[in-house]
Amino acid sequence: MKNTIKISVLLILFSMATGFSQDTNNFFTKANAFFNTNVMNGKVAYKSIKESPKELNNLVEQMKTIKVAKSDVATYQAFWINAYNINVIKNVVENYPLKSPLDKTGFFDKIKHTVAGKELTLNDMEHKMLRAVFPKEPRFHFVLVCAGLGCPPIINKAYMPSIIEDQLQMQTEIAINNPSFIMVNKNKVKLSQIFEWYKGDFTQDGTSLIDFVNLYRKDKIDAKAKVSFYAYDWTLNKQ
Protein backbone atom coordinates (compact mmCIF):
# COMPACT_ATOMS: atom_id res chain seq x y z
CA MET A 1 0.00 0.00 0.00
CA LYS A 2 2.79 2.42 0.94
CA ASN A 3 4.62 1.69 -2.32
CA THR A 4 1.42 2.33 -4.27
CA ILE A 5 0.99 5.72 -2.58
CA LYS A 6 4.61 6.66 -3.29
CA ILE A 7 4.25 5.72 -6.95
CA SER A 8 1.01 7.72 -7.20
CA VAL A 9 2.66 10.77 -5.66
CA LEU A 10 5.63 10.49 -8.03
CA LEU A 11 3.32 10.19 -11.02
CA ILE A 12 1.40 13.29 -9.94
CA LEU A 13 4.62 15.27 -9.46
CA PHE A 14 5.92 14.09 -12.84
CA SER A 15 2.65 15.04 -14.48
CA MET A 16 2.74 18.51 -12.89
CA ALA A 17 6.35 19.06 -13.95
CA THR A 18 5.58 17.94 -17.49
CA GLY A 19 2.56 20.25 -17.59
CA PHE A 20 4.61 23.23 -16.39
CA SER A 21 7.28 22.43 -18.99
CA GLN A 22 4.73 22.27 -21.79
CA ASP A 23 3.16 25.57 -20.69
CA THR A 24 6.55 27.25 -20.59
CA ASN A 25 7.61 25.91 -23.98
CA ASN A 26 4.29 27.03 -25.46
CA PHE A 27 4.82 30.49 -23.99
CA PHE A 28 8.28 30.86 -25.51
CA THR A 29 7.00 29.71 -28.92
CA LYS A 30 4.10 32.18 -28.87
CA ALA A 31 6.28 35.01 -27.54
CA ASN A 32 8.76 34.41 -30.34
CA ALA A 33 5.99 34.65 -32.93
CA PHE A 34 4.64 37.83 -31.31
CA PHE A 35 7.97 39.66 -31.38
CA ASN A 36 8.67 38.44 -34.92
CA THR A 37 5.36 39.87 -36.11
CA ASN A 38 5.39 43.16 -34.23
CA VAL A 39 9.03 44.28 -33.99
CA MET A 40 11.20 45.56 -36.82
CA ASN A 41 14.59 47.28 -36.60
CA GLY A 42 14.20 47.87 -32.88
CA LYS A 43 10.77 49.50 -33.24
CA VAL A 44 7.41 48.16 -32.06
CA ALA A 45 4.13 48.28 -34.01
CA TYR A 46 2.07 49.58 -31.08
CA LYS A 47 -0.74 50.90 -33.29
CA SER A 48 -1.21 47.53 -35.01
CA ILE A 49 -1.11 45.67 -31.70
CA LYS A 50 -3.74 48.01 -30.23
CA GLU A 51 -5.99 47.38 -33.23
CA SER A 52 -5.54 43.58 -32.94
CA PRO A 53 -4.54 42.83 -29.32
CA LYS A 54 -5.51 39.14 -29.18
CA GLU A 55 -1.96 37.80 -29.48
CA LEU A 56 -0.68 40.16 -26.76
CA ASN A 57 -3.62 39.43 -24.48
CA ASN A 58 -3.07 35.69 -24.82
CA LEU A 59 0.56 36.05 -23.77
CA VAL A 60 -0.40 38.23 -20.82
CA GLU A 61 -2.96 35.65 -19.67
CA GLN A 62 -0.48 32.81 -20.10
CA MET A 63 2.19 34.57 -18.03
CA LYS A 64 -0.16 34.85 -15.06
CA THR A 65 0.12 31.17 -14.12
CA ILE A 66 3.49 30.04 -15.49
CA LYS A 67 5.94 28.89 -12.83
CA VAL A 68 9.70 29.04 -13.34
CA ALA A 69 12.30 27.90 -10.81
CA LYS A 70 15.37 29.98 -9.98
CA SER A 71 17.38 26.76 -10.09
CA ASP A 72 16.64 26.49 -13.82
CA VAL A 73 18.68 29.59 -14.57
CA ALA A 74 18.28 29.68 -18.35
CA THR A 75 14.50 29.26 -18.29
CA TYR A 76 14.09 31.66 -15.38
CA GLN A 77 16.15 34.44 -16.99
CA ALA A 78 14.57 34.03 -20.42
CA PHE A 79 11.06 34.02 -18.98
CA TRP A 80 11.46 37.17 -16.89
CA ILE A 81 13.22 39.10 -19.67
CA ASN A 82 10.34 38.29 -22.02
CA ALA A 83 7.79 39.03 -19.30
CA TYR A 84 9.30 42.49 -18.77
CA ASN A 85 9.44 43.35 -22.47
CA ILE A 86 5.91 42.07 -23.13
CA ASN A 87 4.44 44.01 -20.21
CA VAL A 88 6.23 47.18 -21.32
CA ILE A 89 4.45 46.75 -24.66
CA LYS A 90 1.18 46.09 -22.81
CA ASN A 91 1.54 49.32 -20.82
CA VAL A 92 2.15 51.31 -24.01
CA VAL A 93 -0.70 49.69 -25.93
CA GLU A 94 -3.20 50.28 -23.12
CA ASN A 95 -2.29 53.98 -23.07
CA TYR A 96 -1.56 54.50 -26.77
CA PRO A 97 -1.01 56.95 -28.34
CA LEU A 98 1.94 58.08 -26.23
CA LYS A 99 5.00 60.10 -27.13
CA SER A 100 6.98 58.54 -24.29
CA PRO A 101 6.40 55.89 -21.62
CA LEU A 102 6.98 58.65 -19.07
CA ASP A 103 3.76 60.32 -20.27
CA LYS A 104 1.87 57.69 -18.28
CA THR A 105 2.15 58.20 -14.51
CA GLY A 106 3.42 55.09 -12.77
CA PHE A 107 4.41 53.34 -16.00
CA PHE A 108 7.33 51.60 -14.31
CA ASP A 109 6.62 51.82 -10.59
CA LYS A 110 2.84 51.85 -10.04
CA ILE A 111 1.02 49.82 -12.71
CA LYS A 112 0.93 46.18 -11.63
CA HIS A 113 0.87 43.01 -13.69
CA THR A 114 0.10 39.45 -12.63
CA VAL A 115 3.09 37.32 -13.64
CA ALA A 116 3.86 33.84 -12.31
CA GLY A 117 1.19 34.31 -9.64
CA LYS A 118 2.72 37.58 -8.36
CA GLU A 119 1.49 41.18 -8.55
CA LEU A 120 4.48 43.10 -9.90
CA THR A 121 5.39 46.44 -11.42
CA LEU A 122 7.92 46.63 -14.24
CA ASN A 123 10.49 47.83 -11.72
CA ASP A 124 9.73 44.78 -9.56
CA MET A 125 10.39 42.47 -12.52
CA GLU A 126 13.69 44.14 -13.29
CA HIS A 127 15.02 44.73 -9.80
CA LYS A 128 13.47 41.97 -7.67
CA MET A 129 13.03 39.10 -10.11
CA LEU A 130 16.24 39.57 -12.11
CA ARG A 131 18.87 41.93 -10.73
CA ALA A 132 18.41 40.86 -7.09
CA VAL A 133 18.50 37.16 -8.01
CA PHE A 134 21.53 37.50 -10.31
CA PRO A 135 23.50 40.48 -8.93
CA LYS A 136 26.59 39.57 -10.95
CA GLU A 137 24.76 39.76 -14.31
CA PRO A 138 24.98 43.31 -15.76
CA ARG A 139 23.98 42.21 -19.27
CA PHE A 140 20.30 42.39 -18.32
CA HIS A 141 20.54 46.12 -19.04
CA PHE A 142 21.01 45.39 -22.74
CA VAL A 143 17.98 43.13 -23.15
CA LEU A 144 15.32 44.77 -20.95
CA VAL A 145 13.74 47.39 -23.19
CA CYS A 146 11.84 50.28 -21.59
CA ALA A 147 10.03 51.51 -24.76
CA GLY A 148 12.38 54.50 -25.15
CA LEU A 149 14.79 55.07 -28.02
CA GLY A 150 17.56 55.48 -25.45
CA CYS A 151 17.35 51.76 -24.64
CA PRO A 152 19.31 49.17 -26.56
CA PRO A 153 16.90 48.11 -29.33
CA ILE A 154 14.29 45.43 -28.74
CA ILE A 155 14.84 42.34 -30.91
CA ASN A 156 12.23 40.66 -33.12
CA LYS A 157 12.39 37.35 -31.28
CA ALA A 158 11.88 35.99 -27.80
CA TYR A 159 14.70 35.22 -25.41
CA MET A 160 14.91 31.43 -25.33
CA PRO A 161 16.33 29.15 -22.60
CA SER A 162 18.39 27.12 -25.07
CA ILE A 163 20.31 30.19 -26.33
CA ILE A 164 19.86 32.79 -23.57
CA GLU A 165 23.59 33.00 -22.83
CA ASP A 166 24.37 33.67 -26.51
CA GLN A 167 21.56 36.23 -26.71
CA LEU A 168 22.76 38.12 -23.62
CA GLN A 169 26.28 38.18 -25.02
CA MET A 170 25.22 39.22 -28.51
CA GLN A 171 22.93 42.05 -27.45
CA THR A 172 25.57 43.43 -25.09
CA GLU A 173 28.18 43.37 -27.85
CA ILE A 174 25.80 45.00 -30.34
CA ALA A 175 24.97 47.84 -27.95
CA ILE A 176 28.51 48.53 -26.83
CA ASN A 177 29.88 48.53 -30.38
CA ASN A 178 27.13 50.86 -31.59
CA PRO A 179 28.66 54.35 -32.08
CA SER A 180 25.31 55.93 -31.25
CA PHE A 181 25.22 54.14 -27.88
CA ILE A 182 28.90 54.50 -26.93
CA MET A 183 30.24 57.75 -28.39
CA VAL A 184 34.02 57.92 -28.62
CA ASN A 185 35.93 61.05 -29.63
CA LYS A 186 39.70 60.76 -29.19
CA ASN A 187 40.29 60.70 -25.41
CA LYS A 188 36.64 61.29 -24.48
CA VAL A 189 33.79 58.82 -24.27
CA LYS A 190 30.09 59.50 -23.75
CA LEU A 191 28.10 56.64 -22.26
CA SER A 192 24.36 56.06 -21.99
CA GLN A 193 22.87 57.14 -18.68
CA ILE A 194 22.23 53.43 -18.08
CA PHE A 195 25.89 53.29 -17.04
CA GLU A 196 25.38 56.20 -14.66
CA TRP A 197 22.15 54.92 -13.10
CA TYR A 198 23.46 51.38 -12.60
CA LYS A 199 27.15 52.08 -12.21
CA GLY A 200 27.47 49.52 -9.40
CA ASP A 201 26.33 46.73 -11.73
CA PHE A 202 29.13 47.50 -14.18
CA THR A 203 31.96 48.22 -11.73
CA GLN A 204 31.93 45.10 -9.58
CA ASP A 205 35.19 43.62 -8.32
CA GLY A 206 37.01 46.90 -8.73
CA THR A 207 36.55 47.30 -12.49
CA SER A 208 35.90 50.68 -14.07
CA LEU A 209 33.15 51.54 -16.55
CA ILE A 210 35.74 51.59 -19.34
CA ASP A 211 37.03 48.18 -18.22
CA PHE A 212 33.51 46.80 -18.54
CA VAL A 213 32.88 48.40 -21.93
CA ASN A 214 36.20 47.12 -23.27
CA LEU A 215 35.22 43.54 -22.44
CA TYR A 216 32.74 43.73 -25.33
CA ARG A 217 34.27 46.27 -27.72
CA LYS A 218 36.22 45.48 -30.85
CA ASP A 219 37.95 48.87 -30.77
CA LYS A 220 39.15 49.30 -27.21
CA ILE A 221 38.82 52.63 -25.42
CA ASP A 222 41.82 54.19 -23.70
CA ALA A 223 41.60 53.42 -19.99
CA LYS A 224 42.41 57.08 -19.28
CA ALA A 225 39.62 58.44 -21.48
CA LYS A 226 37.36 61.04 -19.87
CA VAL A 227 33.90 59.57 -19.22
CA SER A 228 30.65 61.51 -19.37
CA PHE A 229 27.01 60.58 -19.89
CA TYR A 230 24.62 61.79 -22.57
CA ALA A 231 20.91 62.43 -21.89
CA TYR A 232 18.59 59.45 -22.18
CA ASP A 233 16.09 59.58 -25.05
CA TRP A 234 12.64 58.63 -23.75
CA THR A 235 10.95 59.07 -27.14
CA LEU A 236 8.68 56.06 -27.80
CA ASN A 237 10.29 53.33 -29.91
CA LYS A 238 7.31 53.02 -32.24
CA GLN A 239 7.27 51.97 -35.89
C-alpha positions as CSV (number, residue, x, y, z in Angstrom):
1,M,0.0,0.0,0.0
2,K,2.8,2.4,0.9
3,N,4.6,1.7,-2.3
4,T,1.4,2.3,-4.3
5,I,1.0,5.7,-2.6
6,K,4.6,6.7,-3.3
7,I,4.3,5.7,-6.9
8,S,1.0,7.7,-7.2
9,V,2.7,10.8,-5.7
10,L,5.6,10.5,-8.0
11,L,3.3,10.2,-11.0
12,I,1.4,13.3,-9.9
13,L,4.6,15.3,-9.5
14,F,5.9,14.1,-12.8
15,S,2.7,15.0,-14.5
16,M,2.7,18.5,-12.9
17,A,6.4,19.1,-13.9
18,T,5.6,17.9,-17.5
19,G,2.6,20.2,-17.6
20,F,4.6,23.2,-16.4
21,S,7.3,22.4,-19.0
22,Q,4.7,22.3,-21.8
23,D,3.2,25.6,-20.7
24,T,6.6,27.2,-20.6
25,N,7.6,25.9,-24.0
26,N,4.3,27.0,-25.5
27,F,4.8,30.5,-24.0
28,F,8.3,30.9,-25.5
29,T,7.0,29.7,-28.9
30,K,4.1,32.2,-28.9
31,A,6.3,35.0,-27.5
32,N,8.8,34.4,-30.3
33,A,6.0,34.6,-32.9
34,F,4.6,37.8,-31.3
35,F,8.0,39.7,-31.4
36,N,8.7,38.4,-34.9
37,T,5.4,39.9,-36.1
38,N,5.4,43.2,-34.2
39,V,9.0,44.3,-34.0
40,M,11.2,45.6,-36.8
41,N,14.6,47.3,-36.6
42,G,14.2,47.9,-32.9
43,K,10.8,49.5,-33.2
44,V,7.4,48.2,-32.1
45,A,4.1,48.3,-34.0
46,Y,2.1,49.6,-31.1
47,K,-0.7,50.9,-33.3
48,S,-1.2,47.5,-35.0
49,I,-1.1,45.7,-31.7
50,K,-3.7,48.0,-30.2
51,E,-6.0,47.4,-33.2
52,S,-5.5,43.6,-32.9
53,P,-4.5,42.8,-29.3
54,K,-5.5,39.1,-29.2
55,E,-2.0,37.8,-29.5
56,L,-0.7,40.2,-26.8
57,N,-3.6,39.4,-24.5
58,N,-3.1,35.7,-24.8
59,L,0.6,36.0,-23.8
60,V,-0.4,38.2,-20.8
61,E,-3.0,35.6,-19.7
62,Q,-0.5,32.8,-20.1
63,M,2.2,34.6,-18.0
64,K,-0.2,34.9,-15.1
65,T,0.1,31.2,-14.1
66,I,3.5,30.0,-15.5
67,K,5.9,28.9,-12.8
68,V,9.7,29.0,-13.3
69,A,12.3,27.9,-10.8
70,K,15.4,30.0,-10.0
71,S,17.4,26.8,-10.1
72,D,16.6,26.5,-13.8
73,V,18.7,29.6,-14.6
74,A,18.3,29.7,-18.3
75,T,14.5,29.3,-18.3
76,Y,14.1,31.7,-15.4
77,Q,16.1,34.4,-17.0
78,A,14.6,34.0,-20.4
79,F,11.1,34.0,-19.0
80,W,11.5,37.2,-16.9
81,I,13.2,39.1,-19.7
82,N,10.3,38.3,-22.0
83,A,7.8,39.0,-19.3
84,Y,9.3,42.5,-18.8
85,N,9.4,43.4,-22.5
86,I,5.9,42.1,-23.1
87,N,4.4,44.0,-20.2
88,V,6.2,47.2,-21.3
89,I,4.4,46.8,-24.7
90,K,1.2,46.1,-22.8
91,N,1.5,49.3,-20.8
92,V,2.2,51.3,-24.0
93,V,-0.7,49.7,-25.9
94,E,-3.2,50.3,-23.1
95,N,-2.3,54.0,-23.1
96,Y,-1.6,54.5,-26.8
97,P,-1.0,57.0,-28.3
98,L,1.9,58.1,-26.2
99,K,5.0,60.1,-27.1
100,S,7.0,58.5,-24.3
101,P,6.4,55.9,-21.6
102,L,7.0,58.7,-19.1
103,D,3.8,60.3,-20.3
104,K,1.9,57.7,-18.3
105,T,2.1,58.2,-14.5
106,G,3.4,55.1,-12.8
107,F,4.4,53.3,-16.0
108,F,7.3,51.6,-14.3
109,D,6.6,51.8,-10.6
110,K,2.8,51.9,-10.0
111,I,1.0,49.8,-12.7
112,K,0.9,46.2,-11.6
113,H,0.9,43.0,-13.7
114,T,0.1,39.5,-12.6
115,V,3.1,37.3,-13.6
116,A,3.9,33.8,-12.3
117,G,1.2,34.3,-9.6
118,K,2.7,37.6,-8.4
119,E,1.5,41.2,-8.5
120,L,4.5,43.1,-9.9
121,T,5.4,46.4,-11.4
122,L,7.9,46.6,-14.2
123,N,10.5,47.8,-11.7
124,D,9.7,44.8,-9.6
125,M,10.4,42.5,-12.5
126,E,13.7,44.1,-13.3
127,H,15.0,44.7,-9.8
128,K,13.5,42.0,-7.7
129,M,13.0,39.1,-10.1
130,L,16.2,39.6,-12.1
131,R,18.9,41.9,-10.7
132,A,18.4,40.9,-7.1
133,V,18.5,37.2,-8.0
134,F,21.5,37.5,-10.3
135,P,23.5,40.5,-8.9
136,K,26.6,39.6,-11.0
137,E,24.8,39.8,-14.3
138,P,25.0,43.3,-15.8
139,R,24.0,42.2,-19.3
140,F,20.3,42.4,-18.3
141,H,20.5,46.1,-19.0
142,F,21.0,45.4,-22.7
143,V,18.0,43.1,-23.2
144,L,15.3,44.8,-20.9
145,V,13.7,47.4,-23.2
146,C,11.8,50.3,-21.6
147,A,10.0,51.5,-24.8
148,G,12.4,54.5,-25.1
149,L,14.8,55.1,-28.0
150,G,17.6,55.5,-25.4
151,C,17.3,51.8,-24.6
152,P,19.3,49.2,-26.6
153,P,16.9,48.1,-29.3
154,I,14.3,45.4,-28.7
155,I,14.8,42.3,-30.9
156,N,12.2,40.7,-33.1
157,K,12.4,37.4,-31.3
158,A,11.9,36.0,-27.8
159,Y,14.7,35.2,-25.4
160,M,14.9,31.4,-25.3
161,P,16.3,29.2,-22.6
162,S,18.4,27.1,-25.1
163,I,20.3,30.2,-26.3
164,I,19.9,32.8,-23.6
165,E,23.6,33.0,-22.8
166,D,24.4,33.7,-26.5
167,Q,21.6,36.2,-26.7
168,L,22.8,38.1,-23.6
169,Q,26.3,38.2,-25.0
170,M,25.2,39.2,-28.5
171,Q,22.9,42.1,-27.5
172,T,25.6,43.4,-25.1
173,E,28.2,43.4,-27.9
174,I,25.8,45.0,-30.3
175,A,25.0,47.8,-27.9
176,I,28.5,48.5,-26.8
177,N,29.9,48.5,-30.4
178,N,27.1,50.9,-31.6
179,P,28.7,54.3,-32.1
180,S,25.3,55.9,-31.2
181,F,25.2,54.1,-27.9
182,I,28.9,54.5,-26.9
183,M,30.2,57.8,-28.4
184,V,34.0,57.9,-28.6
185,N,35.9,61.0,-29.6
186,K,39.7,60.8,-29.2
187,N,40.3,60.7,-25.4
188,K,36.6,61.3,-24.5
189,V,33.8,58.8,-24.3
190,K,30.1,59.5,-23.8
191,L,28.1,56.6,-22.3
192,S,24.4,56.1,-22.0
193,Q,22.9,57.1,-18.7
194,I,22.2,53.4,-18.1
195,F,25.9,53.3,-17.0
196,E,25.4,56.2,-14.7
197,W,22.1,54.9,-13.1
198,Y,23.5,51.4,-12.6
199,K,27.2,52.1,-12.2
200,G,27.5,49.5,-9.4
201,D,26.3,46.7,-11.7
202,F,29.1,47.5,-14.2
203,T,32.0,48.2,-11.7
204,Q,31.9,45.1,-9.6
205,D,35.2,43.6,-8.3
206,G,37.0,46.9,-8.7
207,T,36.5,47.3,-12.5
208,S,35.9,50.7,-14.1
209,L,33.2,51.5,-16.6
210,I,35.7,51.6,-19.3
211,D,37.0,48.2,-18.2
212,F,33.5,46.8,-18.5
213,V,32.9,48.4,-21.9
214,N,36.2,47.1,-23.3
215,L,35.2,43.5,-22.4
216,Y,32.7,43.7,-25.3
217,R,34.3,46.3,-27.7
218,K,36.2,45.5,-30.8
219,D,37.9,48.9,-30.8
220,K,39.2,49.3,-27.2
221,I,38.8,52.6,-25.4
222,D,41.8,54.2,-23.7
223,A,41.6,53.4,-20.0
224,K,42.4,57.1,-19.3
225,A,39.6,58.4,-21.5
226,K,37.4,61.0,-19.9
227,V,33.9,59.6,-19.2
228,S,30.6,61.5,-19.4
229,F,27.0,60.6,-19.9
230,Y,24.6,61.8,-22.6
231,A,20.9,62.4,-21.9
232,Y,18.6,59.5,-22.2
233,D,16.1,59.6,-25.1
234,W,12.6,58.6,-23.7
235,T,11.0,59.1,-27.1
236,L,8.7,56.1,-27.8
237,N,10.3,53.3,-29.9
238,K,7.3,53.0,-32.2
239,Q,7.3,52.0,-35.9
